[in-house]
Amino acid sequence: MTQEAQHYLLNRAEEACSILKEHIKKDHVVRVISHNDSDGLSAAGVMCNAISKQGGKFHVTIVPRLKEEFVRKLRNERYKLFVFCDMGSAYPDLISKLKADSIIADHHQVLGDQDKEYENLIHVNPHLFGMDGTRDVSASGVSYLTVRGMDNVELTGLALVGAYGDMQCSEEIIGVNKMMLDEGLNAGVIEEHEDLKITYKKEEPLYKALSYTFNPALKGISGDPEGTKAFLEDRGLSYGIKFDDLAEEEKDLLKEELIKITPKIFDKVYSIPRETPALRNIEDYSRILDACGKNKKYGVGLSICIGERENALEEGITFAKKYRDGLVKGIDWIKKEGSVQLDNIQYIYTEDKARKSLMGTISSIGLELEILNPNKPVIAISKMDNIIKISGRTSMDLIKKGVNLGYALGEAAKSFNGAGGGHNIAAGAVVPFKDMDNFTDIVDEIVGTQIRQ
């Protein structure tokens, strides 16, 4: 990311901030529409917190995907400002036709003419300036940039929650994410230290905590409680106690053994010191929001973000436990079932209700653990009555070879009057069930062409 590109993005965000401030001063209720995953909920949280801090009002709707008919229905709503978070870049022309001002704060690939200007729409998206919305900044970060001009440095932690939720910080933190991190560290609203990145190590027995650790994924351990028990027993470590109850020399031994599997397990950990303990670790916060989204409890996730917690946080923690247990079962399912191999892609298919919301995540984990073929993108297919919902996942290695799943799924879906798009590394689509085989064949052809080029 060049300094010039970042400068142009910040200028565009400042334009959006000016429009937002203008409507808040006029006491207009800001209409916020955002995505239902961890990043989308964080993005909405950043936006709503900033509006509240200015004494403004908002009306929020969280949706799993933005559909054309939904945008058209918004024309009947009498709001003066619409803000789209983590979505909207596929429909700038349609959104510009709303009888109001609009802001798109998104990081997905932009469809249509990227140079087109609109009279009543400010489009804030890193792709418009040659930046990478997969690594440089997530939607919560774009939302933060949009409200940054109103002195909201305390929201840098929540902005990074979304970035972690979108797996942007699993490697080196770069781009706008790094800028926000530095701002938060300098202001004391984010803290950094090095630690073992074992999930829920203070709450769960050691074997469970390790088997629940997916970022980074640990071969033979992640998603495998029995394998984890054997790993610990072979090294003379008790698997039934919590990490903090290990002797110091046992902690050192565990650290050495885990680093042999992947050095990424011992790394920088970031926290929000003023947060409640359950949300203090930024990655834990993102997991709780992700679980709320996966359980379709969007209101719970948003309530956690904007501080109206009461019972919401307890519910969110419960959803997170249910979610991680589901991931363990999902990994076991992949081990047993495997994937269907085409020339350039592979796919997994389910009709199981409990598994449907986990398909994208278990695809990513399956690739990292090499339970699935790491040399091919995964298309995860869930049957929903007469349609199929598709989640595509691939690796950075395949991205470097030319794979762009957002383009592949979007183009293939058009052939069947479906909808699709997203990032090069992670994307989604919806098409009729009857067209599933033809759809996967077309995606296979497009990915093959991408790699050959």
N, C-alpha and C positions, 0 to 999 in steps of 0.2 A: 504494500500500500504506500503510495507516494504521499508526501506532505501536501502536495497540490490537490490531490483527490480528496484528502481528508478536509482540506480547507473549503473546497466547494460543497462537500456534504454538510459541513458545519454551517455554512452560509444558508443553505437550503433549509436546514433545521431551524435556524434563527428566524427565517421568514415565517415558517409555520408557527413558531413560538409567538411572534408578533400578532398573528391572526388569533391565536388561542387567547392571548392576554386581552385583546380587543373585545372578544365575545364575553370573557369573564367579567370585564369591567361593565359591560352592558347588562349584566345579570342574566345572560342567556344560559339555558341548560345545555351542556355539551353532550351530544349523543355519541357514545363510544361503542364501537363494535370490535370485538377481538376474538382470537382463536382460543380453542379450549385446551391446548397443551400447556406445559410448564412455562414455555416462553410467552405464549399468548396471554396467559393469566398474569405473568409478571409484567408484561407490557401494559396491560390494562391497569394493573396495580400502580405502576409508575405514573401513568397518565392521571388516574383518579386521585392519587395522593397529592400530586402537584396542583390539580384543580382545587382540591379541598383546602390546601395550604393558602391559596389565593382568595379563599372565601367563596369559591364558585360551586356550582351544582353540576351533577352529571347523571346520565341515565345509561346504564351499561347492558349490553346483550353479548353473551358468549356463545359462539357457534362453532360446530366442528369443521365447517367449510363455508366459504362465501359462494352463494349461488346467484345467478343473474336475476332470478325471480325475487330473491330476497332484497337485492339492491333496488329493483323496480318498486317493490312495496314501500321502501323508505321514502319514495316521492310523496306518499300520502301523509308522512309525519311532518309536523310543523316546527321543526327545529331549525335554528339558524346556523349551526355548525355540526358537521359529522366528522368523527375521527375514527379511522380504520387502523387497527393495530394488528400486526402479524398477518395481514391479508389486505387485498385491494389492488395490488400491483398487476393482477391479471385483468382488472376491469377499470382502468383509469378513464376511458371514454364514457363508460356507463355511469361511473360515479360523478363525473363532471356534469352530468345532466341533472343531478339533484338540484332542487330549487333552494340552494343554500351554499355556504362555503363548506369545503371539505379538506381534510388532511389525511393523507395516506402515510402511515409510519410502518413500513414493511421492509423485509430483507430478502424476499423471494425473487426469483428471476422475473423480470418485467416483460410482459407481453405487449406487442404493438410498437408504435413509434416512440422510441425513447427520447427523442428530441422535441416532441410535441409539447407545447405550452398550453395551459388552460387558464381561463380567466378567474375561475372560482375554486381551483384545486391546487393545493401545494403537495407535491409528491416527493416524500423523503425516502430514498432508497439507495443503498450503497452501490447497487449495480448501475445506477444512472451515471455514476462517476468512475466506472471502471474498477470498483472494489468488489471484494468477495463476500457475499452475504452468508456464506457457509462458514467462514473462518474469522473475518474481520469484525463482524457485529451481528447480533441477533435482533429480533424485533423489540425486545425490552430495552436494548441499547439504543435503537433508533428512537424509541419513545423517550428515553432519557435525554438524547440530544435535542429532541423537540421541546422539552421543558427545561433544559439546562439553563437557558437564559433567564429563568425565574429563580435562580439560586437554589438548586435542589440537590446539592452534592450528597446529602444524606440518603438519596435514592440510588447511589451507585451500587450499593450492595444488592438491592432488589433487581437492578438492571443486570448484574452478573449472575443472579439466580437463573434468569432466563437463558443466558448464554451457556451456563452449565447444563441446563435442561435440554438445550439443542446440541449438546456434545461439542461445543466450540472451544472448550477449555481443557479437553482431555490431553492435548499435546501442549505446545507452547502457546501462551496467551499473547495475541498480536493485535495490531490494528486499533480500532476504536475500543475494543474490549480492554486492551492494555492501557489506553488513555484513561478510561473510566476507572480501572483498577488503581492506577497511579493517583488519580484525583481522590479516590476514596481512602487510600493509604495515607496520603498527605494530610487529609482532613481528620484522620483518626476514626473514620466510620467503618473502615475495613481493617482487619489485622491479618498478618501473615506469619506462619511458622511451618516448619517441616515436621512431618509425621507419617506414620503408616496409614495408608488410605483404606483402612478396613471399615466397612459400613456397619453402623449400629454396634460398635465394639463396646460401648458403655451399657447398652441395653440388653444384648443377647449373649447367650453362651458362645464361646469362641468358635466352635465348629459352625454354628448357625451364622454368626457374623461374617465369617470367611466365605461361606457358601452363598451369602447374600451380596458379596462384593463383586460387582460387574464392571466397575470403572476404576482401575483397569481390570479386564477379565483375567482370571488365573486358571490356566489349564489344569484340569484334574481337581479343581476346587470350586470355582464359580458354578453355582447351580447344582452342586453335587454334595449334599450333606454327608453321605456315607464315604465318599472319596476323601472329604475333608477330615472326617474322623480318622481314617487310615493314615492320612498325611501327618496328622498331629501325633498319633500313637507311635508311628515309626520314628518320630523324633523325641519321644519321651515326654511329650507335652499333654497335659490334661485337656480334653476337649470340652468338658462340661462346665468349666468355670469361665468367668468373664475375663477379658484381656487385662483389666486393671488388677486382677487378683494374681496374675503371674508374677513370679519373682523377676527382678531386673535382668538376671542372666538368662532367664527363659524368654523374656521379651527380646533381648538381643539375638538369641538363637532363632526365634521366629522371624525376626526382621531379616537376618542373613539368609534363611531358607526361602523366604518369599521373594527377596530380591533376585535370587537365582532363577526364579520363574519369570519375573519381569521387574526390571529396575524401577518401572513407573509406580510400583506399589509404595515406594517411599519418596514423597515429593512435597511440594509446597501445598499447604492447606490454608484456605481463606475463610475468615469468619466475620460476622457482624456483631461486635462486642455488646452493643446496646440491645440486641434482640433477646427474646426469651430463649432458654437453653435448647429447646427442641429445634429452633430455627437458626441458631447461632452459626452453625456450620453451613456455608452457602450450598454445598452439594446436598446436604440433608434437606434443606429448605426446598431445593428444586425437586427432590424425589417426592416430597409430600405433595407439592403442587401437581406433579405429574400423575400421582395416584388419584388425586381429586378429579383431574381431567379424564383419566381412564375409566373412573367409576361414574362419569357423567354428573358429578357433584360440583358443577362449575361455581355455584354460589358459595360453596364452602371454601374453595380455593381462592376466590376473589376476596371473601371476607378475611381470610388469613392475610392476604396482601395489604389490605387497607386498614388492618388493625381492629376490625370489629370481630373479635375472636370468640369470646365466651365459650360456647361448645364447639365452635368450628375447628379449632386446633386439635382438640381431642378426636374429633371425627376424622380429620386429615391424617393423624397418626395411625388411626385404625385402618384407614384406606391404604396407607403405605405398607402396613404389615400384610394386608390381604394381597396387595399388588406384588410384593416381593415373593410371597409364597406362590403366587401364580406364575411368576417368572421361573422359579425353580421347577415347577411342573411343566412349564413350556419347554425348557431346555431338555428335560427328560423325554418329552414327546418328540422333539427334533431328533434326539439320539436314536429313538426307536424307528421313527418314520422316514427320516432323511428328506431329501428333496427330489423333485422331478427335474432331470437334466435336459436342457435344450442345448443347441450349439454354443450360444453365447451367454445365456442366462440360466438360472435355475428358479423353480418356484415351489412354494409350500402352500397347502390348501387346507382350510378348516371350515367346518360348519358348527363347531363347538362354541356355544354362547360365551362361556367364561374366557375362552382363548382369543376371541376376536379382537379385543382391544389391546392385546399384547403382541400381536403379530409382528409389527414393525420393530419393536424392541428386541424380541427374541431372535429376529433375523439378524440384527446388528451384533448381538452377543454370539449367535451361532457362527457368524463369519469370523469374529475375533478369536473364538475358541477353536476355530477350524473344524467344528462339527459339521458345518456346511462348507461347500467348496469355496475357498477364499479367492479363487481365480475367476469367479463369475458373480455378477450382481444377483441379489435375491429379490424375487417378486413374491410378496406374501399376500395371499388371496383369502378373503373371508366372504362367505356367502350370506347375503342379507335378502331373504325372500327372492325376488326376481332380479336382483342386481348383485354385483360383487364389488367389494371395497378392496382396493389394492394399496399396499404399502411397499415401496421399493427402497432397498438399501444396498449400498456398495461400499467400497473401501477407497482410501486415498490413493493407493497404488493404482487402482483401476481408473480413478479420476485422471491421474497423470497420463494414462494411456488414451484418454479421450472420452470416457464414459460420462454422459450427462443424463441422469435418470429423469430430471424434471422435464427436459425436452422430449425424451423417449416416451414417457408415459403420457405427456400432454398430446403429442402427435398421434400416438396409437389410439387414445381415447376418442379423438375427433372422428375417427373412422366409424365409430359406433354411436355417434351422438352422445358420447359421454364427456366427462370433464377430467382434467388432470394437470399436474404441474408440480412445482416445488423447487428443490435445490438439485445440484448435480449429484450430490451424495445421498440424498434422501428425498423421496417424492411420493405422491399419492395420486390415485385416480378412482373413478367410479364408472362402471360400464355395465350393460345388461349381462346377466348370467349366461344367457344363450350364446353370447359372443366370446366367452372366456378363452376357448382354445385359439380362436382367430386373433384375439387380443394378444395373448402371450407370444404367438408366432410373429406378429408385427413388431412387438417390443424386441424380440430376439433378433429380427432383421435390422432394426434401427441401431441397437447396441453393437451388432456385428459391423455395421457401416462405420459407426463412431470409432471403433477400435482400429479398423483397417485404415481410416483416414489419418 
